[in-house]
Amino acid sequence: MDIPQTIQEKVEAIHDLAADEQVAARVATDFLRRPSVVFHAAGDDTARHLFNKAQNDRWQQQKTPGTRLTLVTRRAQSVR
């Protein structure tokens, strides 16, 4: 097994290891506990939009039981 050397190789190795949704969710949560990671992630418009959408969906679900879930929320719940 080759040891990843470049940033791209390391990113690809992490993606390979986190192919499972449960693993990916756990790793993402762990990484988002790092202030510098959160700062950089907040600069990604797509990541920020998806996170805000999921956060809003969770809030709506708690506020109104029986509310239809979006695909983002359904996928996140299947990870639990």
C-alpha positions, 0 to 999 in steps of 0.5 A, spaced: 500 500 500 502 506 497 502 512 502 499 518 500 504 524 498 500 530 495 494 533 498 490 530 492 492 523 494 491 524 501 484 527 500 482 521 495 485 516 500 480 520 505 474 519 500 476 512 499 476 510 507 469 515 508 465 512 502 460 509 507 455 515 509 456 513 517 463 514 516 463 520 512 458 523 517 462 521 523 469 524 520 465 530 517 463 532 524 469 530 527 473 535 522 468 541 523 470 541 531 476 544 528 476 552 528 480 552 522 476 547 518 470 550 520 473 557 517 475 554 511 468 550 510 464 556 511 468 559 505 465 554 500 458 556 498 456 549 496 458 546 503 455 552 506 448 552 503 447 545 504 449 545 511 444 551 512 439 547 508 440 541 513 440 545 519 433 549 517 430 542 515 432 539 522 429 546 525 422 545 521 422 538 523 422 539 530 417 545 529 412 541 525 412 534 526 410 530 520 413 535 515 416 532 509 423 531 509 428 534 503 433 529 500 438 532 504 435 531 511 432 524 509 440 522 507 442 525 514 437 521 518 439 514 514 446 515 517 444 515 524 
